[in-house]
Amino acid sequence: MYRFLLTPRWWGINVFVLLAIPFCIFMGSWQLSRFESRVQDHRTQTEQAEAGAKEAPRPLEQLLPVDKKTSGMRATVTGRYGKQLLVPDRELDGRQGFYVLTMLRTDSGEALPVVRGWLPGNADAAKAPAAPSGEVTVTGALQASESPGANGVGAGGGLPTGQTAAISAASLVNLVPYDVYDAWVTLDKADAGMKAVPATAPAGSGLDLKAFQNLGYTGEWFVFAGFTVFMWFRLLRREAEYARDAELGLVTETTAATDSGAAASGADGSAEGPTNGAPAERPTDEAPGEGLTGEDPADGSSVEALEEESLIEGVVSGESGGESRARATKA
């Protein structure tokens, strides 16, 4: 009954199922590993932030380039403050305000962006306190360059002079006349009159929307694998039932009945004639009276019907059987 599994059609179905199920399981497992990785990164960053606040600061050069391991660690650097900029539309403790960003020029010739603190309200250079003069040594949490449009960072564009939307080397290199580190520092203790900005986790390491998207994709791939198995068993059962019915002769009888019904429908349709049900015209070469005798070369049933009718009429009128047949023949 299952010999149909060896047909080319079922060979194709089986090969597809054997390839689809492992692929769906692999993709689901990969998405699950991505979610678990983000959860682990989030846990690591939380632990690292707590431990970093207690650890001694390290020189900036030892922590570059910034990655997930060094982000949030305390760094120390010495230099002189230079140009000061404002970073508008930054929220802290549920209030809207702006960062005060000052470039710290080091002995290497590059400048390190330093967030000296946060102030509430609209960005206004008159509100920002002036940076200390002379050589200073700053200590704070090391941060990676921001990406415009991510984690609440503005996309930039159309800002007044002296303001920047994102703290990144790509944005600042056009605003200052010297090279900029691809990193920035937020001070442990803000300068007078400002509030310190806490360090943030690096992009892609927290339980954000992307993490839960990975979890959702995991469920989808496993559902696809289960649906593939379900459809294979359903097709197999249907095909087996069909093969069993064929062995019992049920499929042949049903097909014959269907064919007979189709033939009867075709006969009824053909009897209507060529002009939407109008009776067909008599052929011009038919002899007069030929249609009345019913002498159809293909069927003599109409002649026999006339003879039987004449016999019945003769019996009713009292004629003998021979007289009735004679009359029917003459007719």
N, C-alpha and C positions, 0 to 999 in steps of 0.2 A: 504493500500500500504506500510505502514511502519511497518508491523508485523514482518519483518525480524530483527527489532531491539531487538526482544525477543529471537533470536536464540543464542546458546552458543557462536558462533563466535563473534557476536556483543556485547554480554555481556563482553567478554574479551577485545574487543577494547575500549568499554566505560569505563571500570574500569582502563585500562592503561591511557587513556586520563585524567580521573579525578584525577589520582595520579601524572601524569607527569606535568600538568600545574601548580599546587601549588608548586611542587618541584622546577621547573624552576624559578618561581617567587620568591620563598624563597632564592634560591642561587643567583639570580641577585640582590636582595635587600641586601643580606649579603655582596656581593662584592662591592656594591655601598657604604655601610656603612664603609667598610674598606678604600675605597678611601677617603671618607669624613673625616675619622679619621686621615688619613695621612695629609690631607690638614690642618686640625685643629692643629695637632701637629706642622706642619711647621709654621703656623701662631703664635702659642704659643711660639715656640722656638725663633722666630724672635723678638717678643715682650719681651720675657724674657731676651734675650741678650742685648736689648737696655736698659731695666730697670736694669739689673744686673750691667751694667757699671756705673750706677749712685748710686746704693745701697752701703752701707758700707759692707766691707768684714766680713764674719763670720768664726768662728773657724772651722777647717777642720772636727773635730769629729762631729759637728752638721749637717754636710752635707752628711755624709756617711750612708748607701751605696749610690753610685751615681745612679740616675735614671733620667727619662726624666724631672722631676721637678727640680732637683738640678744640672743637667748638665748645665754648662755655668755660674753658679753662682760664685761670687767672694769668694775665700777662703783665709784664712791666716794661716800660720803654722810656727813654730820656730824649728830650728835644726842646724845641722852642715853638710856641703857638704861632700860627700864621693866620691865614684867611678864615673868617667865621661865616658859616652858612646856617640857614634855618630849614628844618624839615617839617612842613605843615601836615595837618590832618593825621596826627598820631594820638591814639587813645591810650589812656592809662587810668586804671581804677575806675573805669566807666565814664571818664570825662574826656572831652576833646581838647587837644592842645597841640604843641609842636616841640620838636627836639632842637636843642642848641648844639650844632655840630661845628667843631673847630679843628682845623688841620694842624697836626703836630709834626713839624719838620725835624727829621732825625739827622744824625751825622752821615748817614749813607746818601743823603740827598733826596730820598723819597719822603713823602708825607703820609702820616697815619691818621685817618679820620677818627676823631674822639668825640663821643657823645657826652658832653659835660653835664647834661641834665634835661629835664622836661618842664615846660611851663604851660599853664592852662590858657585857653582862649585862642584867638587868631594869631597867626604868625606875624610878629612885629619886631623888627630889629631894635626898636627903642626899649623893648622889655628885656631883651637878652643882656645879661651882664657881660662886661668885657673880660676877655681871657687874661690870666696872669702873665706878666711880662718876664723876660729872662728865661733861663733854662729851668725846666721843670721835669720831674719824674712822675709819670702817671701809672696807676695800677687799676686794672679792670678786667672784665670778662671779654675774652676774644670772641668775635663774631664773624661769620662768613658774609661776603657781599650779598646784598639783597637783590632779588629779582623783581623788576617792576610788574605789578599786577598780581603778586602772590603774597599770601599771608597779610593782607591788609595794606600792602605797599601800593602807593599810587602809581599810575601808569606814566605820570609826568606829562610835560608839555604845557606851554602857556603860563608858566609860573613867573612871578616877578623876579627881578634881578636879586641875587643873594639867596635864592631858595632852590632846593632840589627835592625831587619826589622820592628818590631812592638813594640809599647809602651804598654805593658801589663804585668800583674804580672806573667802570665804563661811563657812568654818569658824571663823576667828579673830574675826570681828566679834561673835560671841556670847560670846566669852571675855574680851574686853578692852573697856574703856569709851571707846575712841576709834576713829576711822576707821583703816583698814588699807590699805596699798598692795596692788594686785593683782599682786604680785611678791614675790620674796624673794632674799636674798643668802647665799651660803655663803662664809665667809672664806677668803682665800688661805692664811693661817696660823692654825691653831686656837689658842685660848687655852690657857694652861698646863694640862697634865694631860689634854688631849683630842686627838683626831686629826681633821685637816681632812677635810671631806666633799667629794669631787670633784664637779664640775658634771656634769649629765646632759643628754642630748639632749632637745629638746622632744618632746612626744607626737606620734606620727604621722610622725616624720622618720627613724626607724631601720629596719633590716632585721628587723622583728618578724613575728609571725604574719600580720598583715594584708597585709604586702608579698608574702609567698609565696602568700597566698590570691588576690591579684591575678594572680600568675603562673599559678596553677592555673586560674582562670577564663578566662585568655587561651587556654590549650590547649583548654578545653571548647568555647568559641565557635567556634574554628577546626575542631574535630572535627564540630560540628553542621553547619557549612557543607559540609564534605566529605561527610557522611552524606546531606545533602539532595541533592547532586549524584548520589551513588551510587544513591539510591532512585529518582530521576527516570529515569536510564538503565535501571534494572532494570524499571521499569514500562513504559518505551518499548519495550524489547526484547520483553517479554511480549506487549504489545499488537500489535506488528508480527508476531510469530510467529502469533498468533491470526488476524490479518487474512490472512496468507499461507495458512494452513490453510483458511480460509474460501474463498479464491479457488480452491484446488485441490479443493474439495469434501469435504475431510476432516472438517470440522466438521459438515457436513450428515449424512454417513453415521454418524458417531459419535452424533450426536443422535438419528437414526432408530433405531439399535440400542438406544440407551438407552430411547427411548420404547417400542420393541417389548418390551424386557425388563420395563418397568414395566407394560405392558398385560398381558403374560403373568402377572406376579405378581398383578395385579388379578383376572384370570380365575380363577386358582387359588384366590384368597381367596374369590371369590363362589361357587365351586362347593361350598364347604364347607357352605353353607346358613346359615340365620339362627340356629341354636342350637349354635354352637361345634363344627361339623363333623358334626352329626347330619344324616341324609338328610332332604331336604325332603318334607313331606307332599304326597300327591296332592290336586290340587284336587277339591273336592266335586262340581263340575259336570261332571267328566270322565266320559264314558260307559264302562261296563265293557268291558275289552278294548282300549280305545283306545290305552292306553299300550303294550300288547303289540305292536300292529301297527306302532308307531313312526311313525305318520302325523303327523308334526310339520308344522304349516302353514308353519313357517319353514325347515324342512330335510327333505328326503326321503331323506337318506343312510341312515337306519336301515332303511328298507324295502328298499333295494337290497342292504344287507348281509344281510338275511334271505333274499332270493332267491338270492344267490351261495352262501350256506351250504347252502340246500336243493339247489342244483344239484350242489355238491360231494358231498353225502350220496347223491344219486341216482346219480352216476357210480360211487361206491364200491359201492353195492348193485346196480348193473347196470341201473338204470332209464334210459330214454331221456331226451333233453334236454327233450322236450315234457312227459313225465310229471312230470319234476322241477320244471319251471316251474309246472305245474298244481298240484302239491302245495304249492309255495311260495306260490302265489296264495291257495290255500285257507287256508293258515296265516295 
